[in-house]
Amino acid sequence: MDSGMIGKIEKAKRYAEQPDRIVFQEFKVTVNGDHDTHLVSFSNGEWSCDCGFFAKRGLCSHTMALERVLGVMLPAMREAIPSTV
């Protein structure tokens, strides 16, 4: 492996140790729930999920799970999301 690649790997490790460097703008994922698979997306600071609970409440276990997984990499969320997430 050449020295250029070694330097890039070291930089990648350093970035990964500082997740606050990474801020998602948008993405789409599927979440395999207990009863069904749901499409969850994040765009312009807003969550969306195709489950019925999200349609009624504007948040759900699928979006809250992703908030837990992604942590500080997401921009500050709207106040409607409970702080216990």
Phi, psi and omega in degrees: 000136183279163185296329178298316180292321178299317178298320179293321178296317178297318178296318179299318178297318180296316177299317181295331178282351181235071186298343177292350175287339187254123178231119179286136174263316176198153176192164174228136178219163169252142177242122178276098180280181179294328186245342184195169174260133184239144175270121179242136178227159178224123180209133179052041177078008182238139176270155170213141176217145182275009179278158181295324180297317179297321180300327181273324190248342181082007172201165182198176181297331182289315179290322180293325177297317179294324176299320178294317181293317186272338174047236187290353181283347177269146175295164180306132184269161179298158187290346182293341182278126181300144182288351179279001182297000000 
